[in-house]
Amino acid sequence: MTGRIETISIPPWEKGELVEIPRTGFPLLNIEVKDQITDRLADEAIGSPHLMQEFCRAICDMHEIKETSDDKIVIDSIDEETLFQSVAQNTGKVIFDKLSKGPRQRADRVQRKLADGDTTDIYGLVLRALAQLRPGLDTIEYETLRSAIRDVSSGTQPQAHEVTRVLDKMSQIAASDESSTPVIDWEKDDRILHITDPFFAFYLRWGIE
């Protein structure tokens, strides 16, 4: 196959491009969605037209819209929390759960207290810290992540080598996942973590209760 395929880099969509999805699609259903809503959806779409389409689908589901309406429907408000959480659960949860479990389920992993009163192992702790940062398609410095770990945890902090080991394992799991391209990439030498998938980033923002 050498020479027959080529990798094409597709940049994230700009906000002006993203808002064209609802502005084009909803009128075909005889629906008017106010500009402040489409702007808000574009802000949360993390440059992904697929996420924007999921938002539009969720709005239709919430209003029980399955075909073009005979009467014009005007949508001037949305329940953001319900909408975004429902989309998050349908997008990034599967890979999040794989990363949370780690390389294999182990009963002897140390349970760590979180600031909100919950407990989790070190894999869950690192993911909670990432969620605290509410990332987009970002590059996260190791020290920034360590600071977030301190913010979300209560009690003894994991040592530096424990965190880097977890990031190594998570990166390996993400790279071996057959359902998608890697959602994270850990550069051990430079000590930076790349969030590379908008669905995973969106789940970190909205999917963790």
C-alpha positions as CSV (number, residue, x, y, z in Angstrom):
1,M,0.0,0.0,0.0
2,T,3.0,2.3,0.1
3,G,2.4,5.4,-2.0
4,R,-1.4,4.6,-2.3
5,I,-2.5,6.5,0.8
6,E,-1.8,9.9,2.2
7,T,-2.5,11.4,5.5
8,I,-4.6,14.6,5.2
9,S,-4.6,17.1,8.1
10,I,-8.1,18.6,8.6
11,P,-8.0,21.7,10.8
12,P,-10.7,22.5,13.3
13,W,-13.6,24.5,11.9
14,E,-13.9,28.1,12.7
15,K,-16.9,29.4,14.6
16,G,-18.3,31.1,11.5
17,E,-18.2,27.8,9.7
18,L,-19.8,25.9,12.5
19,V,-22.8,28.1,12.9
20,E,-23.7,27.5,9.2
21,I,-24.7,23.9,10.1
22,P,-27.7,24.9,12.3
23,R,-28.4,28.0,10.1
24,T,-28.7,25.8,7.1
25,G,-30.3,22.7,8.6
26,F,-33.0,24.0,10.9
27,P,-34.9,26.1,8.3
28,L,-35.3,23.0,6.2
29,L,-37.3,21.6,9.2
30,N,-39.3,24.9,9.5
31,I,-37.4,25.7,12.7
32,E,-35.9,29.0,13.7
33,V,-33.1,28.8,16.3
34,K,-32.1,32.1,17.7
35,D,-28.5,33.3,17.0
36,Q,-27.5,33.4,20.7
37,I,-28.1,29.6,20.8
38,T,-26.2,28.8,17.6
39,D,-23.4,30.9,18.8
40,R,-23.3,29.1,22.2
41,L,-23.3,25.7,20.4
42,A,-20.4,26.8,18.2
43,D,-18.5,27.8,21.3
44,E,-18.9,24.3,22.8
45,A,-18.3,22.4,19.6
46,I,-14.4,22.5,20.0
47,G,-14.0,23.1,16.2
48,S,-15.9,19.8,15.4
49,P,-18.7,19.8,12.8
50,H,-19.7,16.4,14.1
51,L,-20.2,17.7,17.6
52,M,-22.3,20.6,16.2
53,Q,-24.4,18.0,14.3
54,E,-24.9,16.1,17.5
55,F,-26.1,19.3,19.3
56,C,-28.6,19.8,16.5
57,R,-29.8,16.2,16.7
58,A,-30.2,16.5,20.5
59,I,-32.3,19.7,20.1
60,C,-34.6,17.9,17.7
61,D,-34.9,15.0,20.2
62,M,-35.7,17.3,23.1
63,H,-38.5,19.0,21.0
64,E,-39.6,15.7,19.5
65,I,-38.9,16.9,16.0
66,K,-38.6,14.1,13.5
67,E,-39.6,15.7,10.2
68,T,-40.4,19.1,8.7
69,S,-43.0,20.9,10.8
70,D,-46.2,22.2,9.2
71,D,-46.1,25.2,11.6
72,K,-43.0,27.2,12.3
73,I,-41.2,26.4,15.5
74,V,-39.1,29.0,17.3
75,I,-36.4,27.9,19.7
76,D,-35.2,30.8,21.8
77,S,-33.7,28.9,24.8
78,I,-32.1,25.6,25.6
79,D,-31.4,23.6,28.8
80,E,-27.6,23.7,28.3
81,E,-26.8,21.2,31.0
82,T,-29.3,18.6,29.8
83,L,-28.3,19.0,26.2
84,F,-24.6,19.0,26.6
85,Q,-24.5,16.1,29.1
86,S,-26.7,13.9,26.9
87,V,-24.4,14.5,23.9
88,A,-21.3,13.8,26.1
89,Q,-22.7,10.5,27.3
90,N,-23.3,9.4,23.7
91,T,-19.8,10.4,22.4
92,G,-16.7,10.1,24.6
93,K,-17.8,7.8,27.4
94,V,-16.6,4.5,26.0
95,I,-12.9,5.6,25.6
96,F,-13.1,7.5,28.9
97,D,-14.1,4.3,30.7
98,K,-11.3,2.4,29.0
99,L,-8.7,4.9,30.2
100,S,-10.2,5.0,33.6
101,K,-9.9,1.2,34.0
102,G,-6.2,1.3,33.0
103,P,-4.3,-1.6,31.4
104,R,-6.2,-4.1,33.5
105,Q,-8.6,-4.1,36.4
106,R,-6.7,-4.4,39.7
107,A,-8.3,-4.8,43.1
108,D,-5.2,-3.6,44.9
109,R,-5.0,-0.1,43.4
110,V,-4.8,2.5,46.1
111,Q,-8.1,4.4,46.5
112,R,-7.7,8.1,46.7
113,K,-10.0,10.7,48.2
114,L,-11.3,13.5,46.0
115,A,-12.2,17.0,47.2
116,D,-15.9,16.3,46.4
117,G,-15.9,13.3,48.8
118,D,-15.7,10.6,46.1
119,T,-12.9,8.0,45.9
120,T,-11.1,6.7,42.9
121,D,-7.8,5.1,41.9
122,I,-5.0,7.0,40.3
123,Y,-6.4,6.6,36.8
124,G,-9.6,8.2,37.8
125,L,-7.8,10.9,39.6
126,V,-5.8,11.9,36.6
127,L,-8.9,12.0,34.5
128,R,-10.8,14.1,37.1
129,A,-7.8,16.5,37.0
130,L,-8.1,16.7,33.2
131,A,-11.8,17.4,33.5
132,Q,-11.0,20.2,36.0
133,L,-9.1,21.9,33.2
134,R,-12.1,21.7,30.8
135,P,-9.8,21.2,27.8
136,G,-10.4,21.8,24.2
137,L,-7.9,20.4,21.6
138,D,-5.1,21.6,24.0
139,T,-1.5,20.9,24.8
140,I,-1.3,20.6,28.6
141,E,2.0,21.0,30.4
142,Y,2.7,18.4,33.0
143,E,2.9,20.9,35.9
144,T,-0.5,22.3,34.9
145,L,-1.9,18.8,35.2
146,R,-0.1,18.3,38.6
147,S,-1.7,21.5,39.8
148,A,-5.2,20.3,38.8
149,I,-4.5,17.0,40.5
150,R,-3.9,18.9,43.7
151,D,-7.1,20.9,43.2
152,V,-9.4,17.8,42.8
153,S,-7.8,15.5,45.4
154,S,-7.9,15.4,49.1
155,G,-5.1,13.9,51.2
156,T,-1.8,12.4,50.0
157,Q,-0.8,13.4,46.5
158,P,0.6,10.8,44.0
159,Q,4.3,11.0,43.3
160,A,5.5,12.4,40.0
161,H,6.6,9.0,38.7
162,E,3.2,7.6,39.5
163,V,1.5,10.2,37.4
164,T,3.9,9.9,34.4
165,R,3.4,6.1,34.5
166,V,-0.3,6.5,34.3
167,L,0.0,9.0,31.4
168,D,2.3,6.4,29.6
169,K,-0.3,3.7,30.1
170,M,-3.2,5.9,29.0
171,S,-1.4,6.9,25.9
172,Q,-0.8,3.3,25.0
173,I,-4.4,2.4,25.6
174,A,-5.6,5.3,23.4
175,A,-3.2,4.3,20.7
176,S,-4.4,0.7,20.7
177,D,-8.1,1.5,20.8
178,E,-9.6,0.1,17.5
179,S,-12.7,2.3,17.6
180,S,-11.0,5.7,17.0
181,T,-7.8,7.5,16.5
182,P,-5.9,8.2,19.7
183,V,-7.7,10.7,21.9
184,I,-4.6,11.7,23.9
185,D,-0.9,11.7,23.2
186,W,1.7,11.9,26.0
187,E,5.1,13.2,25.0
188,K,7.2,11.8,27.9
189,D,10.5,13.6,27.0
190,D,8.8,17.0,26.7
191,R,6.3,16.3,29.6
192,I,3.3,17.5,27.7
193,L,-0.1,15.9,27.0
194,H,-2.0,16.6,23.9
195,I,-5.8,16.2,23.8
196,T,-6.4,15.2,20.2
197,D,-10.1,14.3,20.0
198,P,-12.9,16.8,20.3
199,F,-15.4,14.1,21.5
200,F,-13.1,13.1,24.3
201,A,-12.4,16.7,25.2
202,F,-16.2,17.4,25.3
203,Y,-16.8,14.4,27.5
204,L,-14.2,15.8,30.0
205,R,-16.1,19.0,30.0
206,W,-19.6,17.7,30.3
207,G,-19.7,14.0,30.9
208,I,-18.3,13.6,34.4
209,E,-21.0,14.1,37.1
